Amino acid sequence: MTTSVLLLGCGKMGGAMLGGWLDRGLDPARVWVVEPSSASREALRGVTAVASIGELPASARPDVVVLAVKPQSVDSVLPETLPYAGRAVFLSIIAGRTLRWFQDRLGPRAAIVRSMPNTPASVRRGMTVACAGPGVSEDQRLHCADLLQAVGEVAWIEDEALMDAVTAVSGSGPAYVFLLTEALAAAGVAAGLPADLAERLARATVTGSGELLRLASEPPADLRRNVTSPGGTTAAALSVLMDQDGLGPLMERAIAAATARSRELAG
């Protein structure tokens, strides 16, 4: 990796991304981090870490400015980044902030990419969807893709309006999987299993199935059918989960609720 990066915010997601970049060979001398927390700065090694943009050295000329601060902090940070507008591409991982929102604050010359990663990025298994604003060059798009691919898969969309559904499915999606694991373990306890064994079974089943799904070429429906013998135990359980008020309709309602909330936050 040869991209030079200014990372604003080094919390869980920003830190995960930084770790991915360095693991993939990005020269720490090409990374500048702005992080107000002294404890977080002290934990960083090799990169230049400062408390504010005003403390950056004059040599800091990034190709990409990665916005990884909390949504409530971005308003106070953006004015200080204006000198980079028109020179670097801004890559936002901030939920609920649209391309237009950034354009209004950074000006018409600013090149902006909006993205939505998810928490498996912390173990390099993230899923990120990105949308490039007007004026983003092909080289800038490649720079952003390179950085995002360091923590998992990347998909690009042209219609930013889809980002609300993306947020509902993959941005919030890990929480649904964790809830499924909780529910599976609780159901095991209700069926008579010791709690520690039920949780172990649920964790291993969900993570193992996820890895099988990642490696398999078959669609999920085929993998499901492969586990299901006619008249067997799996079929009995699926008759409940696939009922007209089962998991499918429930998930549709959940995604619709998350999508609507995402639109509200962006509005």
KOLKEKE-153194 format. One record per residue (C-alpha): residue number from 1; x, y, z; residue in one letter. Coordinates in nm, 2 decimals. Layout:
// residues N
   n     xx     yy     zz res
 NUM      X      Y      Z   A
...
//
This chain:
// residues 267
   n     xx     yy     zz res
   1   0.00   0.00   0.00   M
   2   0.14   0.34  -0.10   T
   3  -0.15   0.57  -0.01   T
   4  -0.08   0.84   0.24   S
   5  -0.36   0.88   0.50   V
   6  -0.48   1.12   0.76   L
   7  -0.71   0.94   1.00   L
   8  -0.94   1.15   1.21   L
   9  -1.06   0.94   1.50   G
  10  -0.90   0.62   1.62   C
  11  -1.17   0.45   1.81   G
  12  -1.28   0.09   1.75   K
  13  -1.35   0.13   1.38   M
  14  -1.08   0.37   1.31   G
  15  -0.83   0.16   1.50   G
  16  -0.94  -0.16   1.32   A
  17  -0.89   0.01   0.99   M
  18  -0.55   0.14   1.09   L
  19  -0.44  -0.21   1.20   G
  20  -0.55  -0.35   0.87   G
  21  -0.36  -0.09   0.67   W
  22  -0.04  -0.15   0.87   L
  23  -0.08  -0.53   0.84   D
  24  -0.10  -0.49   0.46   R
  25   0.22  -0.31   0.45   G
  26   0.13   0.06   0.46   L
  27   0.44   0.26   0.57   D
  28   0.36   0.41   0.91   P
  29   0.55   0.72   0.80   A
  30   0.27   0.78   0.55   R
  31   0.00   0.78   0.83   V
  32  -0.11   1.07   1.05   W
  33  -0.37   1.02   1.32   V
  34  -0.57   1.28   1.50   V
  35  -0.71   1.14   1.82   E
  36  -0.80   1.36   2.13   P
  37  -0.77   1.07   2.37   S
  38  -0.41   1.06   2.51   S
  39  -0.45   0.70   2.61   A
  40  -0.55   0.60   2.26   S
  41  -0.26   0.80   2.11   R
  42  -0.01   0.64   2.35   E
  43  -0.13   0.30   2.24   A
  44  -0.03   0.37   1.88   L
  45   0.32   0.28   1.76   R
  46   0.51   0.40   1.45   G
  47   0.25   0.65   1.32   V
  48   0.24   1.02   1.39   T
  49  -0.04   1.08   1.64   A
  50  -0.15   1.42   1.76   V
  51  -0.45   1.56   1.96   A
  52  -0.57   1.81   1.70   S
  53  -0.53   1.89   1.33   I
  54  -0.34   2.21   1.43   G
  55  -0.06   1.99   1.57   E
  56   0.00   1.81   1.24   L
  57   0.34   1.86   1.08   P
  58   0.37   2.06   0.76   A
  59   0.48   1.74   0.59   S
  60   0.13   1.59   0.63   A
  61   0.00   1.59   0.28   R
  62  -0.24   1.29   0.27   P
  63  -0.40   1.14  -0.04   D
  64  -0.70   1.04   0.17   V
  65  -0.86   1.20   0.48   V
  66  -1.05   0.93   0.66   V
  67  -1.33   1.06   0.88   L
  68  -1.39   0.82   1.16   A
  69  -1.50   1.05   1.44   V
  70  -1.84   1.02   1.62   K
  71  -2.13   1.18   1.44   P
  72  -2.17   1.44   1.72   Q
  73  -1.80   1.55   1.68   S
  74  -1.78   1.59   1.30   V
  75  -1.92   1.94   1.29   D
  76  -1.64   2.07   1.51   S
  77  -1.37   1.88   1.31   V
  78  -1.46   1.95   0.95   L
  79  -1.37   2.32   0.94   P
  80  -1.01   2.24   1.03   E
  81  -0.99   2.00   0.73   T
  82  -1.08   2.26   0.47   L
  83  -0.72   2.31   0.36   P
  84  -0.73   1.95   0.23   Y
  85  -1.04   2.00   0.02   A
  86  -0.96   1.99  -0.35   G
  87  -0.63   1.81  -0.28   R
  88  -0.72   1.49  -0.09   A
  89  -1.03   1.27  -0.11   V
  90  -1.24   1.25   0.20   F
  91  -1.35   0.90   0.30   L
  92  -1.63   0.90   0.56   S
  93  -1.73   0.61   0.77   I
  94  -1.97   0.82   0.97   I
  95  -2.33   0.69   0.99   A
  96  -2.61   0.92   0.88   G
  97  -2.40   1.19   0.71   R
  98  -2.48   1.22   0.33   T
  99  -2.25   1.32   0.05   L
 100  -2.46   1.65   0.02   R
 101  -2.41   1.71   0.39   W
 102  -2.03   1.70   0.35   F
 103  -2.04   1.89   0.02   Q
 104  -2.23   2.18   0.20   D
 105  -1.96   2.20   0.46   R
 106  -1.64   2.13   0.26   L
 107  -1.73   2.31  -0.06   G
 108  -1.78   2.21  -0.42   P
 109  -1.42   2.13  -0.48   R
 110  -1.41   1.86  -0.22   A
 111  -1.40   1.49  -0.34   A
 112  -1.60   1.28  -0.10   I
 113  -1.66   0.90  -0.07   V
 114  -1.93   0.79   0.18   R
 115  -1.90   0.44   0.32   S
 116  -2.07   0.21   0.57   M
 117  -1.84  -0.06   0.72   P
 118  -1.95  -0.30   0.99   N
 119  -1.78  -0.43   1.31   T
 120  -1.63  -0.76   1.17   P
 121  -1.38  -0.52   1.02   A
 122  -1.20  -0.56   1.36   S
 123  -1.11  -0.92   1.26   V
 124  -1.06  -0.83   0.89   R
 125  -1.40  -0.98   0.79   R
 126  -1.59  -0.66   0.75   G
 127  -1.83  -0.57   0.48   M
 128  -1.82  -0.21   0.35   T
 129  -2.04  -0.04   0.09   V
 130  -1.91   0.28  -0.06   A
 131  -2.06   0.55  -0.28   C
 132  -1.85   0.81  -0.45   A
 133  -1.96   1.17  -0.48   G
 134  -1.92   1.39  -0.79   P
 135  -1.56   1.49  -0.87   G
 136  -1.40   1.17  -0.72   V
 137  -1.14   1.06  -0.97   S
 138  -1.07   0.70  -1.06   E
 139  -0.73   0.72  -0.87   D
 140  -0.91   0.85  -0.56   Q
 141  -1.17   0.58  -0.58   R
 142  -0.89   0.32  -0.60   L
 143  -0.71   0.47  -0.30   H
 144  -1.04   0.44  -0.10   C
 145  -1.10   0.09  -0.21   A
 146  -0.75  -0.01  -0.11   D
 147  -0.80   0.12   0.24   L
 148  -1.14  -0.04   0.28   L
 149  -1.03  -0.38   0.15   Q
 150  -0.77  -0.39   0.42   A
 151  -1.05  -0.49   0.66   V
 152  -1.28  -0.70   0.44   G
 153  -1.50  -0.70   0.14   E
 154  -1.60  -0.38  -0.05   V
 155  -1.90  -0.32  -0.27   A
 156  -1.97   0.01  -0.46   W
 157  -2.31   0.16  -0.53   I
 158  -2.40   0.45  -0.76   E
 159  -2.73   0.54  -0.59   D
 160  -2.67   0.69  -0.25   E
 161  -3.03   0.64  -0.15   A
 162  -2.95   0.27  -0.11   L
 163  -2.72   0.34   0.18   M
 164  -3.01   0.34   0.43   D
 165  -3.09  -0.02   0.34   A
 166  -2.72  -0.10   0.34   V
 167  -2.70   0.03   0.69   T
 168  -3.00  -0.18   0.79   A
 169  -2.86  -0.50   0.64   V
 170  -2.49  -0.50   0.69   S
 171  -2.41  -0.20   0.91   G
 172  -2.65  -0.32   1.18   S
 173  -2.65  -0.69   1.07   G
 174  -2.38  -0.82   1.31   P
 175  -2.62  -0.73   1.60   A
 176  -2.88  -0.96   1.44   Y
 177  -2.64  -1.25   1.42   V
 178  -2.53  -1.19   1.79   F
 179  -2.90  -1.19   1.89   L
 180  -2.96  -1.51   1.70   L
 181  -2.67  -1.67   1.89   T
 182  -2.82  -1.55   2.22   E
 183  -3.16  -1.68   2.13   A
 184  -3.02  -2.02   2.01   L
 185  -2.83  -2.06   2.34   A
 186  -3.13  -1.95   2.55   A
 187  -3.35  -2.20   2.36   A
 188  -3.09  -2.47   2.43   G
 189  -3.11  -2.39   2.80   V
 190  -3.49  -2.41   2.78   A
 191  -3.46  -2.75   2.63   A
 192  -3.25  -2.87   2.92   G
 193  -2.89  -2.80   2.83   L
 194  -2.65  -2.65   3.08   P
 195  -2.60  -2.28   3.01   A
 196  -2.23  -2.30   2.94   D
 197  -2.27  -2.59   2.69   L
 198  -2.57  -2.42   2.52   A
 199  -2.36  -2.10   2.47   E
 200  -2.07  -2.30   2.34   R
 201  -2.29  -2.49   2.10   L
 202  -2.46  -2.18   1.97   A
 203  -2.13  -1.99   1.92   R
 204  -1.96  -2.28   1.74   A
 205  -2.27  -2.34   1.52   T
 206  -2.31  -1.98   1.42   V
 207  -1.93  -1.92   1.35   T
 208  -1.89  -2.25   1.18   G
 209  -2.19  -2.20   0.96   S
 210  -2.07  -1.85   0.87   G
 211  -1.73  -1.99   0.76   E
 212  -1.91  -2.26   0.56   L
 213  -2.12  -2.00   0.40   L
 214  -1.82  -1.79   0.31   R
 215  -1.63  -2.07   0.15   L
 216  -1.93  -2.24  -0.03   A
 217  -2.02  -2.17  -0.39   S
 218  -2.38  -2.27  -0.34   E
 219  -2.65  -2.02  -0.25   P
 220  -2.77  -2.01   0.12   P
 221  -3.10  -2.18   0.03   A
 222  -2.91  -2.48  -0.11   D
 223  -2.69  -2.50   0.20   L
 224  -3.01  -2.50   0.41   R
 225  -3.16  -2.78   0.21   R
 226  -2.84  -2.98   0.24   N
 227  -2.89  -2.99   0.62   V
 228  -3.26  -3.07   0.60   T
 229  -3.37  -3.43   0.58   S
 230  -3.74  -3.48   0.49   P
 231  -3.94  -3.54   0.81   G
 232  -3.63  -3.49   1.03   G
 233  -3.55  -3.27   1.32   T
 234  -3.43  -2.98   1.11   T
 235  -3.74  -2.99   0.90   A
 236  -3.95  -2.97   1.22   A
 237  -3.77  -2.66   1.34   A
 238  -3.78  -2.50   1.00   L
 239  -4.16  -2.55   0.98   S
 240  -4.17  -2.30   1.27   V
 241  -3.90  -2.06   1.15   L
 242  -4.04  -2.05   0.79   M
 243  -4.40  -2.01   0.89   D
 244  -4.60  -1.71   0.76   Q
 245  -4.52  -1.52   1.08   D
 246  -4.17  -1.68   1.11   G
 247  -3.82  -1.55   1.06   L
 248  -3.86  -1.42   0.71   G
 249  -4.14  -1.17   0.77   P
 250  -3.99  -1.08   1.11   L
 251  -3.66  -0.99   0.94   M
 252  -3.83  -0.79   0.67   E
 253  -4.00  -0.58   0.95   R
 254  -3.67  -0.54   1.13   A
 255  -3.48  -0.42   0.82   I
 256  -3.77  -0.19   0.73   A
 257  -3.75  -0.03   1.08   A
 258  -3.37   0.01   1.06   A
 259  -3.39   0.16   0.71   T
 260  -3.66   0.41   0.82   A
 261  -3.45   0.51   1.12   R
 262  -3.14   0.56   0.90   S
 263  -3.34   0.79   0.67   R
 264  -3.46   0.99   0.98   E
 265  -3.10   1.03   1.11   L
 266  -2.98   1.14   0.76   A
 267  -3.26   1.39   0.73   G
//
